[in-house]
Amino acid sequence: MEGFNVRVYGVWIHDQRLLVNEEIIKGKKMIKFPGGGLHFGEGTIDCLKREFREELGLDIDVQEHFYTTDFFQPSAFDNSQVISIYYLVGGDIPVEIVNHIPNERTYWMELGTLNADTFSLPIDRIVGDKLHKLFVSKKI
């Protein structure tokens, strides 16, 4: 398969913590941002809201664009080019986060422990580095 694989992710920061998702993909533990794949005919913001609703049962507010892939990234899973779009998001903070997808865990990670190596996927690492520079290095 050739083509594009468009992914949309939420960057949710609250109380000096970042919401991250941990899942097993092809037998390997991956730490990534919550979100997922864009469906044909769907806008990116609608995609992100759908993913949070489906996977976590959460309604989110999409606040602003944070980053879009600006380089060629081949998929690790098929013969496509990955384009990832990240938005800053927020909403009512859940008392407990319950994954609706088996073998996934979503949790709050302390921003102080964040760095580019926190994440498994190459594009997420770039976003992790940007967040580290914004929130950890500058102690904002």
Backbone as a printed PyTorch tensor [residue, N CA C, xyz], in Angstrom:
tensor([[[  0.8380,  -1.1830,   0.0000],
         [  0.0000,   0.0000,   0.0000],
         [  0.8760,   1.2380,   0.0000]],

        [[  0.5930,   2.1460,  -0.8530],
         [  1.2680,   3.4440,  -0.8430],
         [  0.2330,   4.5090,  -0.5730]],

        [[  0.6650,   5.6310,  -0.0830],
         [ -0.2590,   6.7190,   0.2080],
         [  0.1200,   7.4000,   1.5000]],

        [[ -0.8650,   8.0830,   2.0290],
         [ -0.6480,   8.8530,   3.2430],
         [ -1.4180,   8.2530,   4.4050]],

        [[ -0.8310,   8.3250,   5.5670],
         [ -1.4450,   7.8890,   6.8040],
         [ -1.4700,   9.1290,   7.7020]],

        [[ -2.6430,   9.7510,   7.8300],
         [ -2.7590,  10.9780,   8.6080],
         [ -3.1990,  10.6210,  10.0230]],

        [[ -2.4110,  11.0580,  10.9850],
         [ -2.6550,  10.7890,  12.4020],
         [ -2.8900,  12.1220,  13.1130]],

        [[ -3.7890,  12.1170,  14.0900],
         [ -4.1020,  13.3430,  14.8290],
         [ -4.0090,  13.0400,  16.3230]],

        [[ -3.2510,  13.8730,  17.0420],
         [ -2.9760,  13.6080,  18.4500],
         [ -3.2590,  14.8320,  19.3240]],

        [[ -3.5950,  14.5590,  20.5830],
         [ -3.8530,  15.6150,  21.5500],
         [ -2.7270,  15.7500,  22.5480]],

        [[ -2.3270,  16.9800,  22.7990],
         [ -1.3250,  17.3010,  23.8100],
         [ -2.0940,  17.9750,  24.9460]],

        [[ -2.3140,  17.2280,  26.0200],
         [ -3.1130,  17.7180,  27.1460],
         [ -2.2000,  17.8740,  28.3480]],

        [[ -1.9940,  19.1140,  28.7540],
         [ -1.1530,  19.4210,  29.9100],
         [ -2.0450,  20.0020,  30.9960]],

        [[ -1.9290,  19.4330,  32.1860],
         [ -2.6980,  19.9290,  33.3330],
         [ -1.8680,  19.7410,  34.5920]],

        [[ -1.7600,  20.8030,  35.3640],
         [ -1.0950,  20.7320,  36.6650],
         [  0.3130,  20.1210,  36.5600]],

        [[  1.0860,  20.6080,  35.5810],
         [  2.4630,  20.1640,  35.3460],
         [  2.5630,  18.6820,  34.9860]],

        [[  1.4960,  18.1510,  34.3850],
         [  1.4940,  16.7630,  33.9230],
         [  0.9720,  16.7010,  32.4940]],

        [[  1.4220,  15.6920,  31.7670],
         [  1.0550,  15.4680,  30.3720],
         [  0.3400,  14.1310,  30.2550]],

        [[ -0.7600,  14.1170,  29.5160],
         [ -1.4940,  12.8720,  29.2970],
         [ -0.8000,  12.0690,  28.1970]],

        [[ -0.4320,  10.8230,  28.5080],
         [  0.2240,   9.9450,  27.5340],
         [ -0.5150,   8.6210,  27.4550]],

        [[ -0.3070,   7.9350,  26.3520],
         [ -0.9370,   6.6420,  26.1060],
         [  0.1520,   5.5920,  25.9480]],

        [[ -0.0550,   4.4530,  26.5730],
         [  0.8780,   3.3330,  26.4710],
         [  0.1060,   2.1540,  25.8820]],

        [[  0.6570,   1.5570,  24.8480],
         [ -0.0150,   0.4110,  24.2390],
         [  1.0140,  -0.5460,  23.6540]],

        [[  0.5700,  -1.7510,  23.4020],
         [  1.4190,  -2.7630,  22.7730],
         [  1.0780,  -2.8010,  21.2910]],

        [[  2.0650,  -2.5200,  20.4550],
         [  1.8810,  -2.5620,  19.0060],
         [  2.8940,  -3.5530,  18.4570]],

        [[  2.3980,  -4.5970,  17.8110],
         [  3.2430,  -5.6520,  17.2570],
         [  4.2360,  -6.1880,  18.2950]],

        [[  3.7250,  -6.4040,  19.5150],
         [  4.5240,  -6.9930,  20.5770],
         [  5.4830,  -6.0450,  21.2850]],

        [[  5.4430,  -4.7610,  20.9470],
         [  6.3690,  -3.8040,  21.5480],
         [  5.5960,  -2.7240,  22.2960]],

        [[  6.0400,  -2.4220,  23.5310],
         [  5.4040,  -1.3520,  24.3040],
         [  5.7490,  -0.0010,  23.6920]],

        [[  4.7110,   0.7830,  23.4300],
         [  4.8890,   2.0940,  22.8210],
         [  4.2780,   3.1390,  23.7430]],

        [[  4.9830,   4.2320,  23.9500],
         [  4.4370,   5.3780,  24.6660],
         [  4.2460,   6.4680,  23.6280]],

        [[  3.0200,   6.9880,  23.5740],
         [  2.6720,   7.9600,  22.5400],
         [  1.6270,   8.9190,  23.0770]],

        [[  1.2570,   9.8670,  22.2530],
         [  0.1910,  10.7920,  22.6040],
         [ -1.1530,  10.1470,  22.2930]],

        [[ -2.2030,  10.4740,  23.0470],
         [ -3.5350,   9.9640,  22.7200],
         [ -4.0160,  10.5330,  21.3850]],

        [[ -4.6550,   9.7020,  20.5970],
         [ -5.1760,  10.1170,  19.3010],
         [ -5.1890,   8.9370,  18.3640]],

        [[ -5.2820,   9.2100,  17.0700],
         [ -5.3070,   8.1150,  16.1230],
         [ -5.4890,   8.5710,  14.6980]],

        [[ -5.9740,   7.6560,  13.8730],
         [ -6.0310,   7.8630,  12.4350],
         [ -7.2560,   8.6150,  11.9440]],

        [[ -7.0000,   9.4810,  10.9810],
         [ -8.0490,  10.2550,  10.3210],
         [ -8.8320,   9.3610,   9.3730]],

        [[-10.1560,   9.3990,   9.4660],
         [-11.0110,   8.6610,   8.5340],
         [-11.3250,   9.5300,   7.3210]],

        [[-11.5210,   8.9090,   6.1690],
         [-11.8700,   9.6390,   4.9570],
         [-13.1590,  10.4360,   5.2050]],

        [[-13.1550,  11.7010,   4.8140],
         [-14.3200,  12.5580,   4.9670],
         [-14.4140,  13.2510,   6.3160]],

        [[-13.4130,  13.0680,   7.1680],
         [-13.4240,  13.6110,   8.5190],
         [-12.4010,  14.7410,   8.6240]],

        [[-12.7320,  15.7860,   9.3510],
         [-11.7750,  16.8530,   9.6270],
         [-10.8520,  16.4550,  10.7670]],

        [[ -9.7140,  17.1230,  10.8800],
         [ -8.7300,  16.7340,  11.8910],
         [ -9.2400,  16.9450,  13.3180]],

        [[ -9.9530,  18.0260,  13.5630],
         [-10.4620,  18.2730,  14.9140],
         [-11.5570,  17.2760,  15.2570]],

        [[-12.4400,  16.9920,  14.3060],
         [-13.4650,  15.9720,  14.5460],
         [-12.8330,  14.6130,  14.8110]],

        [[-11.7620,  14.3020,  14.1020],
         [-11.0350,  13.0490,  14.3110],
         [-10.5220,  12.9610,  15.7380]],

        [[ -9.8890,  14.0160,  16.2010],
         [ -9.3110,  14.0080,  17.5390],
         [-10.3920,  13.8580,  18.6110]],

        [[-11.4870,  14.5780,  18.4500],
         [-12.5930,  14.4590,  19.4060],
         [-13.1570,  13.0300,  19.3970]],

        [[-13.2980,  12.4450,  18.2190],
         [-13.7990,  11.0740,  18.1100],
         [-12.8540,  10.0890,  18.7990]],

        [[-11.5610,  10.2330,  18.5550],
         [-10.5760,   9.3240,  19.1500],
         [-10.6170,   9.3800,  20.6770]],

        [[-10.6840,  10.5760,  21.2560],
         [-10.7400,  10.6980,  22.7140],
         [-12.0400,  10.0870,  23.2490]],

        [[-13.1460,  10.2910,  22.5200],
         [-14.4270,   9.7240,  22.9500],
         [-14.3910,   8.1970,  22.8820]],

        [[-13.9040,   7.6590,  21.7600],
         [-13.8650,   6.2060,  21.5650],
         [-12.9020,   5.5160,  22.5300]],

        [[-11.7110,   6.0660,  22.6560],
         [-10.6740,   5.3840,  23.4230],
         [-10.7590,   5.6350,  24.9240]],

        [[-11.1990,   6.8460,  25.3180],
         [-11.1570,   7.2130,  26.7310],
         [-12.5060,   7.6310,  27.3050]],

        [[-13.5140,   7.7540,  26.4400],
         [-14.8130,   8.2080,  26.9120],
         [-14.8090,   9.6600,  27.3490]],

        [[-13.8720,  10.4600,  26.8140],
         [-13.7260,  11.8610,  27.2140],
         [-14.1180,  12.8030,  26.0860]],

        [[-14.8180,  13.8670,  26.4500],
         [-15.0640,  14.9710,  25.5210],
         [-13.9940,  16.0170,  25.7830]],

        [[-13.3350,  16.4600,  24.7260],
         [-12.2290,  17.4150,  24.8780],
         [-12.5460,  18.7170,  24.1630]],

        [[-11.8350,  19.7470,  24.5760],
         [-11.8390,  21.0340,  23.8810],
         [-10.5200,  21.1220,  23.1320]],

        [[-10.6010,  21.3010,  21.8270],
         [ -9.3870,  21.4640,  21.0350],
         [ -9.0700,  22.9580,  21.0270]],

        [[ -7.8960,  23.3030,  21.5650],
         [ -7.5670,  24.7040,  21.7970],
         [ -6.7980,  25.3520,  20.6510]],

        [[ -5.7040,  24.7310,  20.2400],
         [ -4.9420,  25.3000,  19.1260],
         [ -3.9680,  24.2810,  18.5610]],

        [[ -3.5710,  24.5310,  17.3200],
         [ -2.5970,  23.6800,  16.6410],
         [ -1.2460,  23.8280,  17.3300]],

        [[ -0.5270,  22.7040,  17.4660],
         [  0.7910,  22.7450,  18.0970],
         [  1.9130,  22.3820,  17.1230]],

        [[  1.7050,  21.3320,  16.3090],
         [  2.7680,  20.8890,  15.4070],
         [  2.1840,  19.9780,  14.3290]],

        [[  2.7470,  20.0780,  13.1290],
         [  2.4480,  19.1450,  12.0360],
         [  3.7690,  18.6660,  11.4590]],

        [[  3.8490,  17.3790,  11.1560],
         [  5.0530,  16.8040,  10.5640],
         [  5.4920,  17.6410,   9.3700]],

        [[  6.7750,  18.0140,   9.3500],
         [  7.2870,  18.8340,   8.2480],
         [  8.4580,  18.1600,   7.5420]],

        [[  8.4640,  16.8260,   7.5730],
         [  9.5150,  16.0540,   6.9170],
         [  8.9180,  14.7130,   6.4950]],

        [[  9.6280,  13.9870,   5.6510],
         [  9.1610,  12.6710,   5.2220],
         [  9.3560,  11.6650,   6.3490]],

        [[  8.2620,  10.9780,   6.7070],
         [  8.3350,   9.9300,   7.7200],
         [  7.6270,   8.6870,   7.1930]],

        [[  8.4020,   7.6720,   6.8270],
         [  7.7590,   6.4340,   6.3950],
         [  7.1390,   5.7230,   7.5960]],

        [[  6.0420,   5.0390,   7.3700],
         [  5.3960,   4.2760,   8.4210],
         [  6.2540,   3.0770,   8.7950]],

        [[  6.2520,   2.7390,  10.0680],
         [  6.9500,   1.5370,  10.5380],
         [  6.0920,   0.3010,  10.3380]],

        [[  4.8320,   0.4840,   9.9260],
         [  3.8910,  -0.6240,   9.8940],
         [  3.3760,  -0.9830,   8.5040]],

        [[  3.5160,  -0.0660,   7.5390],
         [  3.0980,  -0.3700,   6.1660],
         [  3.8780,   0.5300,   5.2090]],

        [[  3.5270,   0.5100,   3.9420],
         [  4.2470,   1.2790,   2.9320],
         [  3.5400,   2.6130,   2.6870]],

        [[  3.4310,   3.4390,   3.7320],
         [  2.7900,   4.7420,   3.5910],
         [  3.6590,   5.8240,   4.2280]],

        [[  3.3150,   7.0560,   3.9190],
         [  3.9750,   8.2020,   4.5340],
         [  3.0790,   8.6990,   5.6620]],

        [[  3.6610,   8.8810,   6.8360],
         [  2.9010,   9.3410,   8.0020],
         [  2.9680,  10.8610,   8.0930]],

        [[  1.8050,  11.4520,   8.2690],
         [  1.6930,  12.8800,   8.5590],
         [  0.9300,  12.9730,   9.8810]],

        [[  1.5610,  13.5430,  10.8890],
         [  0.9370,  13.6620,  12.2030],
         [  0.6680,  15.1190,  12.5300]],

        [[ -0.5170,  15.3570,  13.0790],
         [ -0.9540,  16.7010,  13.4480],
         [ -1.2590,  16.6740,  14.9400]],

        [[ -0.7190,  17.6380,  15.6650],
         [ -0.8730,  17.7040,  17.1180],
         [ -1.5930,  18.9960,  17.4980]],

        [[ -2.5570,  18.8550,  18.3920],
         [ -3.2980,  20.0020,  18.9140],
         [ -3.1680,  20.0360,  20.4270]],

        [[ -3.1130,  21.2370,  20.9870],
         [ -3.2480,  21.3960,  22.4230],
         [ -4.7170,  21.2020,  22.7410]],

        [[ -5.0070,  20.4110,  23.7620],
         [ -6.3880,  20.1120,  24.1340],
         [ -6.5670,  20.2890,  25.6390]],

        [[ -7.8150,  20.3340,  26.0500],
         [ -8.1540,  20.4180,  27.4600],
         [ -9.5740,  19.9210,  27.6500]],

        [[-10.0720,  20.0780,  28.8370],
         [-11.4300,  19.6500,  29.1370],
         [-11.5760,  19.4050,  30.6160]],

        [[-12.7100,  18.8260,  30.9800],
         [-12.9270,  18.4690,  32.3700],
         [-11.9500,  17.3480,  32.7310]],

        [[-11.2340,  17.5370,  33.8060],
         [-10.2370,  16.5530,  34.2150],
         [-10.9590,  15.3580,  34.8410]],

        [[-10.7690,  14.1840,  34.2550],
         [-11.4430,  13.0050,  34.8070],
         [-10.8170,  12.5700,  36.1360]],

        [[-11.6640,  12.0880,  37.0270],
         [-11.1730,  11.5510,  38.2990],
         [-10.3300,  10.3170,  38.0290]],

        [[-10.8060,   9.5060,  37.0940],
         [-10.0970,   8.2910,  36.7100],
         [-10.1440,   8.1770,  35.1950]],

        [[ -9.0530,   7.7660,  34.5870],
         [ -9.0200,   7.5700,  33.1410],
         [ -9.2020,   6.0850,  32.8640]],

        [[-10.2310,   5.7740,  32.1020],
         [-10.5300,   4.3810,  31.7870],
         [-10.3820,   4.1820,  30.2860]],

        [[ -9.4320,   3.3340,  29.8980],
         [ -9.2600,   3.0140,  28.4850],
         [-10.3780,   2.0920,  28.0310]],

        [[-10.9290,   2.3810,  26.8740],
         [-11.9640,   1.5430,  26.2900],
         [-11.3780,   0.5850,  25.2610]],

        [[-10.0680,   0.6340,  25.0900],
         [ -9.3650,  -0.2250,  24.1440],
         [ -8.5160,  -1.2140,  24.9560]],

        [[ -8.6790,  -2.5250,  24.7070],
         [ -7.8720,  -3.5030,  25.4490],
         [ -6.3700,  -3.2780,  25.2450]],

        [[ -5.5940,  -3.5880,  26.2550],
         [ -4.1260,  -3.5130,  26.2130],
         [ -3.5900,  -2.0950,  26.0490]],

        [[ -4.3820,  -1.0950,  26.4020],
         [ -3.9010,   0.2850,  26.3950],
         [ -4.0570,   0.8630,  27.7910]],

        [[ -3.1510,   1.7690,  28.1050],
         [ -3.2010,   2.4650,  29.3900],
         [ -2.8920,   3.9280,  29.1290]],

        [[ -3.7130,   4.8010,  29.6750],
         [ -3.4960,   6.2360,  29.5340],
         [ -3.3300,   6.8170,  30.9290]],

        [[ -2.3260,   7.6690,  31.0940],
         [ -2.0290,   8.1940,  32.4260],
         [ -1.3500,   9.5570,  32.3120]],

        [[ -1.2930,  10.2540,  33.4520],
         [ -0.6270,  11.5520,  33.5310],
         [  0.8410,  11.3450,  33.8850]],

        [[  1.7210,  11.9240,  33.0810],
         [  3.1690,  11.8520,  33.3100],
         [  3.6540,  13.2250,  33.7750]],

        [[  4.4950,  13.2410,  34.7650],
         [  5.0520,  14.5060,  35.2480],
         [  5.8610,  15.1650,  34.1340]],

        [[  5.6040,  16.4560,  33.8850],
         [  6.3400,  17.1720,  32.8380],
         [  7.8440,  17.1850,  33.1170]],

        [[  8.2230,  17.2160,  34.3770],
         [  9.6450,  17.2520,  34.7290],
         [ 10.4140,  16.0260,  34.2830]],

        [[  9.7210,  14.9210,  34.0290],
         [ 10.3890,  13.6960,  33.5950],
         [ 10.4030,  13.5600,  32.0680]],

        [[  9.7900,  14.4960,  31.3920],
         [  9.6190,  14.4280,  29.9400],
         [ 10.8940,  14.7890,  29.1900]],

        [[ 11.1880,  14.0120,  28.1490],
         [ 12.2240,  14.3740,  27.1920],
         [ 11.8970,  13.6800,  25.8700]],

        [[ 12.6680,  13.9060,  24.8520],
         [ 12.3850,  13.3330,  23.5380],
         [ 12.3620,  11.8080,  23.5790]],

        [[ 13.1870,  11.2030,  24.4240],
         [ 13.2600,   9.7440,  24.4830],
         [ 12.0820,   9.0990,  25.2090]],

        [[ 11.2170,   9.9120,  25.7880],
         [ 10.0270,   9.3900,  26.4620],
         [  9.1490,   8.6270,  25.4750]],

        [[  9.1090,   9.1040,  24.2400],
         [  8.1660,   8.5810,  23.2580],
         [  8.8110,   7.5720,  22.3170]],

        [[  7.9790,   6.6780,  21.8070],
         [  8.4550,   5.5900,  20.9550],
         [  8.5010,   5.9500,  19.4800]],

        [[  7.5730,   6.7760,  19.0270],
         [  7.4610,   7.0820,  17.5970],
         [  8.2690,   8.3270,  17.2430]],

        [[  8.9080,   8.3440,  16.0710],
         [  9.8190,   9.4400,  15.7090],
         [  9.1890,  10.8330,  15.7480]],

        [[  7.9580,  10.9690,  15.2660],
         [  7.3330,  12.2920,  15.2500],
         [  6.9690,  12.7060,  16.6760]],

        [[  6.4900,  11.7620,  17.4900],
         [  6.1880,  12.0660,  18.8930],
         [  7.4400,  12.5350,  19.6250]],

        [[  8.5940,  11.9970,  19.2560],
         [  9.8450,  12.4170,  19.9030],
         [ 10.1380,  13.8890,  19.6290]],

        [[  9.8410,  14.3410,  18.4280],
         [ 10.0410,  15.7570,  18.0920],
         [  9.1140,  16.6250,  18.9360]],

        [[  7.8580,  16.2100,  19.0550],
         [  6.8970,  16.9510,  19.8710],
         [  7.3180,  16.9090,  21.3430]],

        [[  7.7920,  15.7590,  21.8100],
         [  8.2910,  15.6540,  23.1780],
         [  9.4470,  16.6060,  23.4300]],

        [[ 10.3380,  16.7280,  22.4680],
         [ 11.4680,  17.6490,  22.5930],
         [ 10.9780,  19.0960,  22.6450]],

        [[ 10.0050,  19.4380,  21.8030],
         [  9.4400,  20.7930,  21.8200],
         [  8.7960,  21.0890,  23.1710]],

        [[  8.0510,  20.1290,  23.7080],
         [  7.4230,  20.3170,  25.0130],
         [  8.4690,  20.4450,  26.1130]],

        [[  9.5200,  19.6370,  26.0250],
         [ 10.6130,  19.7180,  27.0090],
         [ 11.2160,  21.1230,  27.0080]],

        [[ 11.4820,  21.6500,  25.8240],
         [ 12.0710,  22.9910,  25.7170],
         [ 11.1250,  24.0640,  26.2420]],

        [[  9.8310,  23.9080,  25.9950],
         [  8.8530,  24.9010,  26.4340],
         [  8.5720,  24.8500,  27.9300]],

        [[  8.4430,  23.6480,  28.4720],
         [  7.9330,  23.5200,  29.8290],
         [  8.9570,  23.0380,  30.8590]],

        [[  9.9320,  22.2690,  30.4410],
         [ 10.8730,  21.7220,  31.4090],
         [ 12.1360,  22.5700,  31.4580]],

        [[ 12.7460,  22.8290,  30.3250],
         [ 13.9860,  23.5900,  30.2960],
         [ 13.7980,  25.0030,  30.8130]],

        [[ 12.6630,  25.6320,  30.4680],
         [ 12.4240,  27.0210,  30.8760],
         [ 11.6840,  27.1070,  32.1940]],

        [[ 11.2090,  25.9580,  32.7130],
         [ 10.4850,  25.9170,  33.9930],
         [  9.2940,  26.8630,  33.9930]],

        [[  8.5140,  26.8250,  32.9160],
         [  7.3250,  27.6760,  32.8280],
         [  6.2200,  27.0570,  33.6520]]])
